[in-house]
Amino acid sequence: MINVFQPCLGKEELDRIEKVFASNWLGKGAINTEFEHGFADHLHVGTEHVFTTNCCSEGLFSSMHMFEIGPGDEVIMPTISFVGAGNAVCNCGAKLVLSDVDPRTLNVRAQDIEPLITPNTKAIMMIHYGGVPCEMDEIMALAGKHHLAVIEDSACSVSSTYKGKACGTIGDMGMWSFDAMKILVCGDGSVLYFKDPEMKIRAEKWLYFGLESKSGYSNSIDKKWWEYDVSSFGHRAIMNDITAAMACEQLKKLPGFIARRKAITELYNSLLGDLEWLDLPLPLPDYCTSSYYFYHVQVKADGHRDLLAKFLRDNDIYTTFRYFPLHRVPHYAIQGSFPNADYAADHTLCLPVHQALTDDEIRLISRLIREYGENNDL
Ligand SMILES: Cc1ncc(COP(=O)(O)O)c(C=O)c1O
């Protein structure tokens, strides 16, 4: 079976984990700090803006708390969003307002958001689909005009940049995922970014019981180090040093991962580019870089995307479509017209992309896609 996504871990990660075992400190500690600093460097931001948490979904949920969003407020997001983003909004009692997207990039555009803004709109929660940056200048201008918070779900955009800035650091808050299916993986983990360092301090407390100071060995010997100083009520959502150890090693490998994913994208482009029945991903604007998280094609003929996915699966090739539009999830009970997202949801297929994928496998996948087209007169 050729996987659509696959982690890429090795001896370096295992060796690092072994050292964590030997240290007898498995919880959040020095390795976490090392990762936070390394990731801040990677983003070209100061450490006063970032910290780790246990998963990106926690970041999505926390964003509602940090921007004081609740009943009576509205949050706009593209209908092609991760289900956790929709849940975060609904869970806090705010109204989920879904927008359409660009039919080819599946990214949300300012023009999709603007008509949905009301006096109750508090935030735009957006995603850079497959690691390709949205047109951020336009979205930020719109948000500025209406005083809206911009939350960038950058789960897929670990190395994406827009006009020289890391995706996730352009809006007011950003979050990245290091779960098992991402590019930089550590099982589960995330970094949160806050433009406002004060908000970062509050968020970090919120994700550790609202504790003002850490109890335990780091406390002064003059104090009773077992006492708590709770200033607010919060969650417990931290990354531990085992996952951070993996993340530190993965971060070193990240440039190589991205280079391989770019080469995979280019090979698919060259092998599939002449198939007129298929739309390939659009070229990247020269002021953006991508993380090449998805390679999504669009089968123009109605009904054939599903059949192509089944044909590939019969041949042991696993593909998928991300993200099933939230307006089609009955539980959200959203009315509206989303023609581009509907087109995308019925025609788009994400082909396998991961660092371990070989050129021979890409040739096999491409040959089978070609064969499918020939067998079906496409
Ligand atoms: C776009 C997007 N946002 C958020 C998440 C949540 O990430 P995590 O698994 O770290 O909670 C995912 C995970 O698949 C995702 O794809």
The ligand as an ORCA input file, in Angstrom:
! r2SCAN-3c Opt
* xyz 0 1
  C      -5.823     22.091      8.984
  C      -5.697     21.411     10.298
  N      -5.850     22.127     11.408
  C      -5.726     21.590     12.628
  C      -5.457     20.249     12.777
  C      -5.372     19.684     14.154
  O      -4.083     19.275     14.444
  P      -3.792     18.324     15.681
  O      -3.951     16.919     15.179
  O      -2.375     18.644     16.045
  O      -4.746     18.635     16.746
  C      -5.301     19.442     11.646
  C      -5.040     18.000     11.777
  O      -5.241     17.225     10.877
  C      -5.405     20.039     10.380
  O      -5.244     19.332      9.262
*
